[in-house]
Amino acid sequence: MIKWVLILAAGLVLLSGCSEKSGGSIDNTTTPSTAPALGETTSLPSKPKAFPAVSDPYDADKAAANGDIVNVHGKMYNLEKWKLFLGNLDMGVPNQVRITQYTDEGDPIFYELVYDGAEAIVYTYDNSRDGFGSDAGRPSTVCRGIELEKNKEYGSHYKLTGCDNETSDTFWFTDVEEEAEQGSQ
């Protein structure tokens, strides 16, 4: 009887060693044969990474620390992220940014842009924390591009183009450095 128990135990040990572990850690590394080549881009996962959470109070320092592009009455933070976003848009590389602009009263308004790397920019407008505005309910639209509109009366600003609905009219972003360059020419 002991002989049969030992044979059965040895057989189970052999079988468990041959099967794949389940519930273990997943190795997400790529091998050289599956890694993208230099200059080749990869697409975003089907669901883009969520933007960092917003908590009260959400002042400019907290927004900048969260990685937002921040505009507080012309004082800009993380503007290099905007330039990177525009560059990635030109090269077809997926990317996303959140722009946080502050009202005169100091309330944040959020402009979230998620680019799929092909042709679509999903834009979401969020003015829910504007104490003097009416909450628009986070409307979204899908757009095909962004362009710099040069306007002497209102100043040059970026606008969304080829959008599915009028939500795009809520997007207004002035690049202060771009304005300075335009003024010196």
SVG drawing of the C-alpha trace seen along z (x, -y; Angstrom):
<svg xmlns="http://www.w3.org/2000/svg" viewBox="-26 -93 42 95">
<polyline fill="none" stroke="black" stroke-width="0.4" points="0.0,0.0 2.8,-2.4 4.3,-1.6 1.2,-2.7 1.0,-6.0 4.6,-6.8 4.0,-6.1 0.8,-8.3 2.7,-11.1 5.6,-10.9 3.1,-11.0 1.4,-14.1 4.7,-15.8 5.6,-15.1 2.3,-16.3 2.3,-19.5 5.8,-20.4 4.6,-20.0 1.5,-22.2 1.6,-26.0 1.2,-27.9 -2.1,-29.7 -2.6,-32.7 1.1,-33.7 2.5,-36.9 2.3,-37.9 5.4,-38.9 4.6,-41.8 8.1,-42.2 8.6,-42.0 11.2,-39.9 13.4,-41.6 11.4,-39.9 8.1,-41.4 9.3,-44.9 8.5,-47.8 11.4,-48.8 13.0,-52.2 10.6,-54.9 7.7,-52.4 4.7,-53.4 2.4,-51.2 -1.3,-51.9 -2.9,-52.8 -4.7,-50.0 -8.4,-49.8 -9.1,-51.8 -6.7,-54.8 -5.1,-55.3 -7.4,-57.3 -6.3,-60.8 -5.2,-61.4 -8.1,-61.9 -9.2,-65.4 -9.7,-66.3 -10.9,-69.4 -9.2,-71.9 -7.6,-71.4 -5.2,-74.3 -2.6,-74.9 0.2,-73.3 -1.8,-70.1 -2.8,-70.1 0.8,-70.6 1.9,-67.8 -0.7,-65.5 0.8,-66.2 -1.9,-68.6 -1.0,-71.4 -2.0,-74.4 -2.9,-77.9 -3.5,-80.3 -4.3,-83.7 -1.3,-83.4 1.1,-81.6 1.7,-78.2 2.9,-74.9 3.9,-71.7 3.7,-73.5 6.3,-70.9 3.5,-68.3 1.4,-70.3 4.3,-70.6 4.9,-66.8 1.2,-66.2 1.2,-68.3 4.4,-66.5 2.9,-63.1 -0.2,-64.2 2.0,-65.1 3.8,-61.8 0.8,-59.6 1.8,-58.5 -1.0,-57.9 -1.0,-60.4 -3.3,-62.1 -3.3,-65.4 -5.5,-67.2 -5.4,-71.0 -6.6,-72.7 -7.4,-76.4 -8.6,-78.5 -11.4,-81.1 -11.0,-84.6 -12.4,-83.2 -9.8,-80.4 -12.1,-77.5 -10.6,-74.8 -12.1,-73.9 -10.8,-70.7 -10.1,-70.0 -9.2,-66.3 -7.7,-65.2 -7.1,-61.6 -5.5,-60.9 -5.7,-57.3 -2.6,-57.6 -4.6,-57.3 -7.1,-60.0 -9.4,-60.5 -9.0,-62.9 -11.6,-62.4 -12.2,-65.7 -14.1,-66.0 -15.0,-69.3 -15.6,-69.4 -16.7,-72.7 -18.3,-70.9 -16.1,-72.7 -16.8,-76.2 -18.8,-77.8 -20.1,-80.6 -20.9,-78.5 -23.6,-76.0 -22.4,-72.4 -22.4,-71.2 -22.2,-67.5 -18.9,-66.5 -19.8,-66.5 -17.5,-64.8 -16.8,-64.9 -14.5,-63.2 -12.3,-65.5 -9.9,-65.0 -7.3,-67.7 -6.0,-70.7 -4.8,-74.0 -3.5,-77.3 -5.9,-80.0 -4.1,-83.4 -6.5,-86.1 -5.4,-89.7 -8.6,-90.6 -8.7,-87.6 -5.1,-86.4 -3.9,-83.3 -5.3,-80.1 -5.6,-76.4 -8.9,-75.0 -10.2,-71.6 -11.2,-70.8 -13.4,-68.2 -15.5,-67.5 -18.7,-65.6 -20.6,-68.2 -20.5,-71.7 -18.8,-70.6 -15.6,-71.5 -16.6,-75.1 -15.7,-74.9 -12.0,-74.2 -9.9,-77.3 -6.2,-77.1 -3.7,-79.9 -0.1,-79.0 1.5,-82.0 5.0,-81.2 3.4,-81.0 1.7,-84.3 5.0,-85.9 6.7,-84.5 3.8,-85.9 4.0,-89.3 7.8,-89.6 7.5,-88.9"/>
</svg>
